[in-house]
Amino acid sequence: MKTLVTGGSGYFGEVVAQRLLERGDSVRVFDLVDNEDRPREVELTRGDVRDRDAVRRAMQGVEVVHHNVAQVPLAKNRHEFWSVNVDGTRIVLDEALKAGVRKVVLVSSSAIYGVPDANPVTLATRPSPREAYGRAKLEGEEYAKTVTSRGLSVSVVRPRTILGHGRLGIFQILFEWVRRSRPVYLLGDGHNRYQFVHADDLAAACLLADGRKENDVLLCGTDRFGTMRELLEGLVAHAGSRSSVRSLPFKPTVVAMKVTSKLGVSPLGDYHSLMYGREMFFDITSTSEAIGWKPKYSNAEMIADSYDWYVAHREEVLRRHGASHHRSPVKLGVLKLLERLP
């Protein structure tokens, strides 16, 4: 089976491509960039998801599409949130329909829920995004409904925050501070329950979804998680670090995060200030019943896995240039002030 992975050079897209290859699929990656470690068997078609002609060429001979291209919160480019996550998604879905693709798996985001009124989030929870990234991802989902009405089968996968070996971005800052026994910080008391999903577990759900005829929505997160404080304290213990886990006052810190983000002196985006100190988790029962999926990793296991990978590959990571945001080291900006506190 010929399968296309858009954004296949990004962190999660690369995981999906590898799992598809292991399943025996013929895999084509569509991305602006290439990865040095791309398997030889994986075909690369370079192109921008907003270029309809390039997308049309990439669709030739394809049976299934895993759509993973996204402009992520770390990028903080409001124009590209829309042009990539909405316009690009529209083009991918349109061209998949025209090409006679059997199935599209569209990876969305839990950001579409903003700050939910109640937890756990279920399929009955009304999406209510509160920042640009979440609004763009929801609009991409809305367009998927129009193409399903025209005959294209689409499964929308909504993941919680992704962790796993090789996941960097903002986590690289946390891992570096823990490695060097620097303080790490919570927003408020850290008793907010917060759920993650391991990239391998999420990829498994996506591969199960691509065999379905149904148009559905799948919520993906681990079934074993606790508070943000438990997560960080557990990571520090796992690493054998001397890092202290400290609380920052919630409201003034959120204001400071928003201001420094808008000034361009912080790597954190609107979604980070909105959700880091708040509670959010999915009820994954509907997903388990629909596709027979069960996550393998707990919060504690996946952050330990992510940290251990970072420590083992740190020198390679720090030399990396031109990779996607979630495969790259992050510039601290104003966060250097926190790093230097005794």
Contacts in CASP RR format, 6 or more apart in sequence:
PFRMAT RR
TARGET T0000
AUTHOR 0000-0000-0000
METHOD contacts of the structure
MODEL  1
MKTLVTGGSGYFGEVVAQRLLERGDSVRVFDLVDNEDRPREVELTRGDVR
DRDAVRRAMQGVEVVHHNVAQVPLAKNRHEFWSVNVDGTRIVLDEALKAG
VRKVVLVSSSAIYGVPDANPVTLATRPSPREAYGRAKLEGEEYAKTVTSR
GLSVSVVRPRTILGHGRLGIFQILFEWVRRSRPVYLLGDGHNRYQFVHAD
DLAAACLLADGRKENDVLLCGTDRFGTMRELLEGLVAHAGSRSSVRSLPF
KPTVVAMKVTSKLGVSPLGDYHSLMYGREMFFDITSTSEAIGWKPKYSNA
EMIADSYDWYVAHREEVLRRHGASHHRSPVKLGVLKLLERLP
1 24 0 8 1.000
1 25 0 8 1.000
1 26 0 8 1.000
1 63 0 8 1.000
1 64 0 8 1.000
2 25 0 8 1.000
2 26 0 8 1.000
2 28 0 8 1.000
2 61 0 8 1.000
2 62 0 8 1.000
2 63 0 8 1.000
2 64 0 8 1.000
3 20 0 8 1.000
3 25 0 8 1.000
3 26 0 8 1.000
3 27 0 8 1.000
3 28 0 8 1.000
3 62 0 8 1.000
3 63 0 8 1.000
3 64 0 8 1.000
3 65 0 8 1.000
3 66 0 8 1.000
3 210 0 8 1.000
4 28 0 8 1.000
4 29 0 8 1.000
4 30 0 8 1.000
4 58 0 8 1.000
4 59 0 8 1.000
4 62 0 8 1.000
4 64 0 8 1.000
4 65 0 8 1.000
4 66 0 8 1.000
5 13 0 8 1.000
5 16 0 8 1.000
5 17 0 8 1.000
5 20 0 8 1.000
5 27 0 8 1.000
5 28 0 8 1.000
5 29 0 8 1.000
5 30 0 8 1.000
5 65 0 8 1.000
5 66 0 8 1.000
5 68 0 8 1.000
6 30 0 8 1.000
6 31 0 8 1.000
6 49 0 8 1.000
6 58 0 8 1.000
6 65 0 8 1.000
6 66 0 8 1.000
6 67 0 8 1.000
6 68 0 8 1.000
6 69 0 8 1.000
6 92 0 8 1.000
7 13 0 8 1.000
7 29 0 8 1.000
7 30 0 8 1.000
7 31 0 8 1.000
7 49 0 8 1.000
7 68 0 8 1.000
7 69 0 8 1.000
8 14 0 8 1.000
8 16 0 8 1.000
8 17 0 8 1.000
8 29 0 8 1.000
8 30 0 8 1.000
8 31 0 8 1.000
8 68 0 8 1.000
9 29 0 8 1.000
9 31 0 8 1.000
9 32 0 8 1.000
9 33 0 8 1.000
9 34 0 8 1.000
9 35 0 8 1.000
9 38 0 8 1.000
9 44 0 8 1.000
9 323 0 8 1.000
9 324 0 8 1.000
10 31 0 8 1.000
10 35 0 8 1.000
10 68 0 8 1.000
10 323 0 8 1.000
10 324 0 8 1.000
10 326 0 8 1.000
10 327 0 8 1.000
11 162 0 8 1.000
11 166 0 8 1.000
11 167 0 8 1.000
11 168 0 8 1.000
11 199 0 8 1.000
11 324 0 8 1.000
11 326 0 8 1.000
11 327 0 8 1.000
12 68 0 8 1.000
12 107 0 8 1.000
12 162 0 8 1.000
12 199 0 8 1.000
12 202 0 8 1.000
12 203 0 8 1.000
12 326 0 8 1.000
13 29 0 8 1.000
13 66 0 8 1.000
13 68 0 8 1.000
14 35 0 8 1.000
14 38 0 8 1.000
14 327 0 8 1.000
15 199 0 8 1.000
15 200 0 8 1.000
15 202 0 8 1.000
15 203 0 8 1.000
16 66 0 8 1.000
16 68 0 8 1.000
16 203 0 8 1.000
16 206 0 8 1.000
16 207 0 8 1.000
17 27 0 8 1.000
17 29 0 8 1.000
17 39 0 8 1.000
17 42 0 8 1.000
18 39 0 8 1.000
19 200 0 8 1.000
19 203 0 8 1.000
19 204 0 8 1.000
19 207 0 8 1.000
20 27 0 8 1.000
20 66 0 8 1.000
20 207 0 8 1.000
21 27 0 8 1.000
21 39 0 8 1.000
21 41 0 8 1.000
21 42 0 8 1.000
23 207 0 8 1.000
25 64 0 8 1.000
26 43 0 8 1.000
27 41 0 8 1.000
27 42 0 8 1.000
27 43 0 8 1.000
28 42 0 8 1.000
28 43 0 8 1.000
28 44 0 8 1.000
28 45 0 8 1.000
28 58 0 8 1.000
28 62 0 8 1.000
29 38 0 8 1.000
29 42 0 8 1.000
29 43 0 8 1.000
29 44 0 8 1.000
29 45 0 8 1.000
30 45 0 8 1.000
30 46 0 8 1.000
30 47 0 8 1.000
30 49 0 8 1.000
30 54 0 8 1.000
30 55 0 8 1.000
30 58 0 8 1.000
30 69 0 8 1.000
31 44 0 8 1.000
31 46 0 8 1.000
31 47 0 8 1.000
31 69 0 8 1.000
32 46 0 8 1.000
32 47 0 8 1.000
32 48 0 8 1.000
33 46 0 8 1.000
33 322 0 8 1.000
33 323 0 8 1.000
33 324 0 8 1.000
34 44 0 8 1.000
34 46 0 8 1.000
35 323 0 8 1.000
35 327 0 8 1.000
38 44 0 8 1.000
45 54 0 8 1.000
45 57 0 8 1.000
45 58 0 8 1.000
46 54 0 8 1.000
47 54 0 8 1.000
47 55 0 8 1.000
47 58 0 8 1.000
48 54 0 8 1.000
49 55 0 8 1.000
49 69 0 8 1.000
49 84 0 8 1.000
49 88 0 8 1.000
49 89 0 8 1.000
49 91 0 8 1.000
49 92 0 8 1.000
50 83 0 8 1.000
50 84 0 8 1.000
50 87 0 8 1.000
50 88 0 8 1.000
50 91 0 8 1.000
51 91 0 8 1.000
52 91 0 8 1.000
52 94 0 8 1.000
52 95 0 8 1.000
55 88 0 8 1.000
55 91 0 8 1.000
55 92 0 8 1.000
55 95 0 8 1.000
56 95 0 8 1.000
56 98 0 8 1.000
56 99 0 8 1.000
59 65 0 8 1.000
59 95 0 8 1.000
59 96 0 8 1.000
59 98 0 8 1.000
59 99 0 8 1.000
59 101 0 8 1.000
60 99 0 8 1.000
61 99 0 8 1.000
62 96 0 8 1.000
62 99 0 8 1.000
62 101 0 8 1.000
63 101 0 8 1.000
63 102 0 8 1.000
63 103 0 8 1.000
64 101 0 8 1.000
64 102 0 8 1.000
64 103 0 8 1.000
64 104 0 8 1.000
64 105 0 8 1.000
64 210 0 8 1.000
64 211 0 8 1.000
65 92 0 8 1.000
65 96 0 8 1.000
65 101 0 8 1.000
65 103 0 8 1.000
65 104 0 8 1.000
65 105 0 8 1.000
66 104 0 8 1.000
66 105 0 8 1.000
66 107 0 8 1.000
66 206 0 8 1.000
66 210 0 8 1.000
67 89 0 8 1.000
67 92 0 8 1.000
67 93 0 8 1.000
67 104 0 8 1.000
67 105 0 8 1.000
67 106 0 8 1.000
67 107 0 8 1.000
68 107 0 8 1.000
69 84 0 8 1.000
69 88 0 8 1.000
69 89 0 8 1.000
69 92 0 8 1.000
70 84 0 8 1.000
70 85 0 8 1.000
70 107 0 8 1.000
70 109 0 8 1.000
70 137 0 8 1.000
71 77 0 8 1.000
71 80 0 8 1.000
71 81 0 8 1.000
71 83 0 8 1.000
71 84 0 8 1.000
71 85 0 8 1.000
71 133 0 8 1.000
71 136 0 8 1.000
72 133 0 8 1.000
72 325 0 8 1.000
72 326 0 8 1.000
73 111 0 8 1.000
73 131 0 8 1.000
73 133 0 8 1.000
73 269 0 8 1.000
73 270 0 8 1.000
73 271 0 8 1.000
73 272 0 8 1.000
74 169 0 8 1.000
74 170 0 8 1.000
74 267 0 8 1.000
74 269 0 8 1.000
74 325 0 8 1.000
74 326 0 8 1.000
74 330 0 8 1.000
75 81 0 8 1.000
75 325 0 8 1.000
76 261 0 8 1.000
76 264 0 8 1.000
76 269 0 8 1.000
76 270 0 8 1.000
78 132 0 8 1.000
81 132 0 8 1.000
81 133 0 8 1.000
81 134 0 8 1.000
81 135 0 8 1.000
81 136 0 8 1.000
82 132 0 8 1.000
82 136 0 8 1.000
82 139 0 8 1.000
85 133 0 8 1.000
85 136 0 8 1.000
85 137 0 8 1.000
85 139 0 8 1.000
85 140 0 8 1.000
86 136 0 8 1.000
86 139 0 8 1.000
86 140 0 8 1.000
86 143 0 8 1.000
89 106 0 8 1.000
89 140 0 8 1.000
89 143 0 8 1.000
89 144 0 8 1.000
90 140 0 8 1.000
90 143 0 8 1.000
92 104 0 8 1.000
93 104 0 8 1.000
93 106 0 8 1.000
93 143 0 8 1.000
93 144 0 8 1.000
93 147 0 8 1.000
93 152 0 8 1.000
93 154 0 8 1.000
94 147 0 8 1.000
96 104 0 8 1.000
96 147 0 8 1.000
96 152 0 8 1.000
97 147 0 8 1.000
97 150 0 8 1.000
97 151 0 8 1.000
97 152 0 8 1.000
101 152 0 8 1.000
102 153 0 8 1.000
103 153 0 8 1.000
103 154 0 8 1.000
103 155 0 8 1.000
103 209 0 8 1.000
103 210 0 8 1.000
103 211 0 8 1.000
103 212 0 8 1.000
103 213 0 8 1.000
104 144 0 8 1.000
104 152 0 8 1.000
104 153 0 8 1.000
104 154 0 8 1.000
104 155 0 8 1.000
105 154 0 8 1.000
105 155 0 8 1.000
105 157 0 8 1.000
105 206 0 8 1.000
105 209 0 8 1.000
105 210 0 8 1.000
106 140 0 8 1.000
106 141 0 8 1.000
106 144 0 8 1.000
106 154 0 8 1.000
106 155 0 8 1.000
106 156 0 8 1.000
106 157 0 8 1.000
107 157 0 8 1.000
107 159 0 8 1.000
107 206 0 8 1.000
108 137 0 8 1.000
108 138 0 8 1.000
108 140 0 8 1.000
108 141 0 8 1.000
108 156 0 8 1.000
108 157 0 8 1.000
108 158 0 8 1.000
108 159 0 8 1.000
109 133 0 8 1.000
109 134 0 8 1.000
109 137 0 8 1.000
109 158 0 8 1.000
109 159 0 8 1.000
110 121 0 8 1.000
110 158 0 8 1.000
110 159 0 8 1.000
110 160 0 8 1.000
110 161 0 8 1.000
110 280 0 8 1.000
110 282 0 8 1.000
111 129 0 8 1.000
111 131 0 8 1.000
111 133 0 8 1.000
111 134 0 8 1.000
111 137 0 8 1.000
111 271 0 8 1.000
111 275 0 8 1.000
112 127 0 8 1.000
112 129 0 8 1.000
112 134 0 8 1.000
112 137 0 8 1.000
112 138 0 8 1.000
112 141 0 8 1.000
112 158 0 8 1.000
113 121 0 8 1.000
113 125 0 8 1.000
113 127 0 8 1.000
113 128 0 8 1.000
113 129 0 8 1.000
113 280 0 8 1.000
114 127 0 8 1.000
114 128 0 8 1.000
114 129 0 8 1.000
114 130 0 8 1.000
114 131 0 8 1.000
114 134 0 8 1.000
114 274 0 8 1.000
114 275 0 8 1.000
115 130 0 8 1.000
115 274 0 8 1.000
115 275 0 8 1.000
115 278 0 8 1.000
115 280 0 8 1.000
116 125 0 8 1.000
116 128 0 8 1.000
116 280 0 8 1.000
118 125 0 8 1.000
119 193 0 8 1.000
119 279 0 8 1.000
119 280 0 8 1.000
119 281 0 8 1.000
120 281 0 8 1.000
120 282 0 8 1.000
120 283 0 8 1.000
121 219 0 8 1.000
121 280 0 8 1.000
121 281 0 8 1.000
121 282 0 8 1.000
121 283 0 8 1.000
122 219 0 8 1.000
122 282 0 8 1.000
122 283 0 8 1.000
122 286 0 8 1.000
123 217 0 8 1.000
123 219 0 8 1.000
123 286 0 8 1.000
127 138 0 8 1.000
129 135 0 8 1.000
129 137 0 8 1.000
129 138 0 8 1.000
130 274 0 8 1.000
131 270 0 8 1.000
131 271 0 8 1.000
131 274 0 8 1.000
132 270 0 8 1.000
133 270 0 8 1.000
133 271 0 8 1.000
134 271 0 8 1.000
141 156 0 8 1.000
144 154 0 8 1.000
144 156 0 8 1.000
147 154 0 8 1.000
148 154 0 8 1.000
148 215 0 8 1.000
153 212 0 8 1.000
153 213 0 8 1.000
153 214 0 8 1.000
153 215 0 8 1.000
154 215 0 8 1.000
155 209 0 8 1.000
155 210 0 8 1.000
155 212 0 8 1.000
155 214 0 8 1.000
155 215 0 8 1.000
155 216 0 8 1.000
155 217 0 8 1.000
155 218 0 8 1.000
156 216 0 8 1.000
156 217 0 8 1.000
156 218 0 8 1.000
157 202 0 8 1.000
157 205 0 8 1.000
157 206 0 8 1.000
157 209 0 8 1.000
157 217 0 8 1.000
157 218 0 8 1.000
157 220 0 8 1.000
158 217 0 8 1.000
158 218 0 8 1.000
158 219 0 8 1.000
158 220 0 8 1.000
158 282 0 8 1.000
159 197 0 8 1.000
159 202 0 8 1.000
159 220 0 8 1.000
159 221 0 8 1.000
160 195 0 8 1.000
160 196 0 8 1.000
160 197 0 8 1.000
160 220 0 8 1.000
160 221 0 8 1.000
160 222 0 8 1.000
160 280 0 8 1.000
160 281 0 8 1.000
160 282 0 8 1.000
161 194 0 8 1.000
161 195 0 8 1.000
161 196 0 8 1.000
161 197 0 8 1.000
162 196 0 8 1.000
162 197 0 8 1.000
162 198 0 8 1.000
162 199 0 8 1.000
162 202 0 8 1.000
162 326 0 8 1.000
163 171 0 8 1.000
163 196 0 8 1.000
163 197 0 8 1.000
163 198 0 8 1.000
163 199 0 8 1.000
163 302 0 8 1.000
163 303 0 8 1.000
163 305 0 8 1.000
163 306 0 8 1.000
164 198 0 8 1.000
164 199 0 8 1.000
164 200 0 8 1.000
164 297 0 8 1.000
164 302 0 8 1.000
164 305 0 8 1.000
164 306 0 8 1.000
164 309 0 8 1.000
165 199 0 8 1.000
165 305 0 8 1.000
165 306 0 8 1.000
165 308 0 8 1.000
165 309 0 8 1.000
166 306 0 8 1.000
166 309 0 8 1.000
166 310 0 8 1.000
166 313 0 8 1.000
166 327 0 8 1.000
167 199 0 8 1.000
167 306 0 8 1.000
167 326 0 8 1.000
168 310 0 8 1.000
168 317 0 8 1.000
168 326 0 8 1.000
168 327 0 8 1.000
168 328 0 8 1.000
168 329 0 8 1.000
168 330 0 8 1.000
169 267 0 8 1.000
169 325 0 8 1.000
169 326 0 8 1.000
169 328 0 8 1.000
169 329 0 8 1.000
169 330 0 8 1.000
170 267 0 8 1.000
170 268 0 8 1.000
170 272 0 8 1.000
170 330 0 8 1.000
171 306 0 8 1.000
171 310 0 8 1.000
172 310 0 8 1.000
172 317 0 8 1.000
172 328 0 8 1.000
172 329 0 8 1.000
172 330 0 8 1.000
173 267 0 8 1.000
173 330 0 8 1.000
173 332 0 8 1.000
173 335 0 8 1.000
174 184 0 8 1.000
174 232 0 8 1.000
174 235 0 8 1.000
175 306 0 8 1.000
175 307 0 8 1.000
175 310 0 8 1.000
175 311 0 8 1.000
176 182 0 8 1.000
176 310 0 8 1.000
177 183 0 8 1.000
177 184 0 8 1.000
177 243 0 8 1.000
177 339 0 8 1.000
178 184 0 8 1.000
178 235 0 8 1.000
178 236 0 8 1.000
178 239 0 8 1.000
178 241 0 8 1.000
178 243 0 8 1.000
178 307 0 8 1.000
179 239 0 8 1.000
179 241 0 8 1.000
179 310 0 8 1.000
179 311 0 8 1.000
179 314 0 8 1.000
181 241 0 8 1.000
181 242 0 8 1.000
181 243 0 8 1.000
182 243 0 8 1.000
182 339 0 8 1.000
183 243 0 8 1.000
183 244 0 8 1.000
183 245 0 8 1.000
183 246 0 8 1.000
183 338 0 8 1.000
183 341 0 8 1.000
184 232 0 8 1.000
184 236 0 8 1.000
184 243 0 8 1.000
184 244 0 8 1.000
184 245 0 8 1.000
184 246 0 8 1.000
185 245 0 8 1.000
185 246 0 8 1.000
185 247 0 8 1.000
185 248 0 8 1.000
185 338 0 8 1.000
186 228 0 8 1.000
186 229 0 8 1.000
186 232 0 8 1.000
186 245 0 8 1.000
186 246 0 8 1.000
186 247 0 8 1.000
186 248 0 8 1.000
186 277 0 8 1.000
187 247 0 8 1.000
187 248 0 8 1.000
187 250 0 8 1.000
187 253 0 8 1.000
187 254 0 8 1.000
187 276 0 8 1.000
187 277 0 8 1.000
188 247 0 8 1.000
188 248 0 8 1.000
188 249 0 8 1.000
188 250 0 8 1.000
188 253 0 8 1.000
188 277 0 8 1.000
189 229 0 8 1.000
189 247 0 8 1.000
190 227 0 8 1.000
190 228 0 8 1.000
190 229 0 8 1.000
190 247 0 8 1.000
190 277 0 8 1.000
191 227 0 8 1.000
191 228 0 8 1.000
191 229 0 8 1.000
192 227 0 8 1.000
192 228 0 8 1.000
192 277 0 8 1.000
192 278 0 8 1.000
192 279 0 8 1.000
193 225 0 8 1.000
193 226 0 8 1.000
193 227 0 8 1.000
193 228 0 8 1.000
193 279 0 8 1.000
193 280 0 8 1.000
193 281 0 8 1.000
194 225 0 8 1.000
194 226 0 8 1.000
194 227 0 8 1.000
194 228 0 8 1.000
194 231 0 8 1.000
194 277 0 8 1.000
194 279 0 8 1.000
194 280 0 8 1.000
194 281 0 8 1.000
194 299 0 8 1.000
195 221 0 8 1.000
195 222 0 8 1.000
195 225 0 8 1.000
195 226 0 8 1.000
195 280 0 8 1.000
195 281 0 8 1.000
195 282 0 8 1.000
195 299 0 8 1.000
196 221 0 8 1.000
196 222 0 8 1.000
196 225 0 8 1.000
196 299 0 8 1.000
196 302 0 8 1.000
196 303 0 8 1.000
197 220 0 8 1.000
197 221 0 8 1.000
197 222 0 8 1.000
197 295 0 8 1.000
197 302 0 8 1.000
198 222 0 8 1.000
198 295 0 8 1.000
198 296 0 8 1.000
198 297 0 8 1.000
198 301 0 8 1.000
198 302 0 8 1.000
198 305 0 8 1.000
200 296 0 8 1.000
200 297 0 8 1.000
201 220 0 8 1.000
201 221 0 8 1.000
201 222 0 8 1.000
201 293 0 8 1.000
201 295 0 8 1.000
201 296 0 8 1.000
201 297 0 8 1.000
202 220 0 8 1.000
202 221 0 8 1.000
204 293 0 8 1.000
205 218 0 8 1.000
205 220 0 8 1.000
205 287 0 8 1.000
205 291 0 8 1.000
205 293 0 8 1.000
208 291 0 8 1.000
208 292 0 8 1.000
208 293 0 8 1.000
209 216 0 8 1.000
209 218 0 8 1.000
209 291 0 8 1.000
212 290 0 8 1.000
212 291 0 8 1.000
214 290 0 8 1.000
216 290 0 8 1.000
218 286 0 8 1.000
218 287 0 8 1.000
218 290 0 8 1.000
218 291 0 8 1.000
218 293 0 8 1.000
219 282 0 8 1.000
219 283 0 8 1.000
219 284 0 8 1.000
219 286 0 8 1.000
219 287 0 8 1.000
220 282 0 8 1.000
220 284 0 8 1.000
220 287 0 8 1.000
220 293 0 8 1.000
220 295 0 8 1.000
221 281 0 8 1.000
221 282 0 8 1.000
221 284 0 8 1.000
221 295 0 8 1.000
222 295 0 8 1.000
222 297 0 8 1.000
222 298 0 8 1.000
222 299 0 8 1.000
222 302 0 8 1.000
223 284 0 8 1.000
223 294 0 8 1.000
223 295 0 8 1.000
224 295 0 8 1.000
224 298 0 8 1.000
224 299 0 8 1.000
224 300 0 8 1.000
225 231 0 8 1.000
225 281 0 8 1.000
225 298 0 8 1.000
225 299 0 8 1.000
226 299 0 8 1.000
228 276 0 8 1.000
228 277 0 8 1.000
229 245 0 8 1.000
230 300 0 8 1.000
231 299 0 8 1.000
231 300 0 8 1.000
231 303 0 8 1.000
232 245 0 8 1.000
233 245 0 8 1.000
234 300 0 8 1.000
234 303 0 8 1.000
235 241 0 8 1.000
235 303 0 8 1.000
235 304 0 8 1.000
235 307 0 8 1.000
236 243 0 8 1.000
236 245 0 8 1.000
238 300 0 8 1.000
238 304 0 8 1.000
238 307 0 8 1.000
239 307 0 8 1.000
239 311 0 8 1.000
250 277 0 8 1.000
254 273 0 8 1.000
257 266 0 8 1.000
257 268 0 8 1.000
257 269 0 8 1.000
257 272 0 8 1.000
257 273 0 8 1.000
258 270 0 8 1.000
258 273 0 8 1.000
260 266 0 8 1.000
260 268 0 8 1.000
260 334 0 8 1.000
261 268 0 8 1.000
261 269 0 8 1.000
261 270 0 8 1.000
261 272 0 8 1.000
261 273 0 8 1.000
265 333 0 8 1.000
265 334 0 8 1.000
266 333 0 8 1.000
266 334 0 8 1.000
266 335 0 8 1.000
267 330 0 8 1.000
267 331 0 8 1.000
267 332 0 8 1.000
267 333 0 8 1.000
267 335 0 8 1.000
268 335 0 8 1.000
284 293 0 8 1.000
284 295 0 8 1.000
287 293 0 8 1.000
288 294 0 8 1.000
297 305 0 8 1.000
310 317 0 8 1.000
317 328 0 8 1.000
317 329 0 8 1.000
318 329 0 8 1.000
320 327 0 8 1.000
320 328 0 8 1.000
320 329 0 8 1.000
321 328 0 8 1.000
322 328 0 8 1.000
332 339 0 8 1.000
END
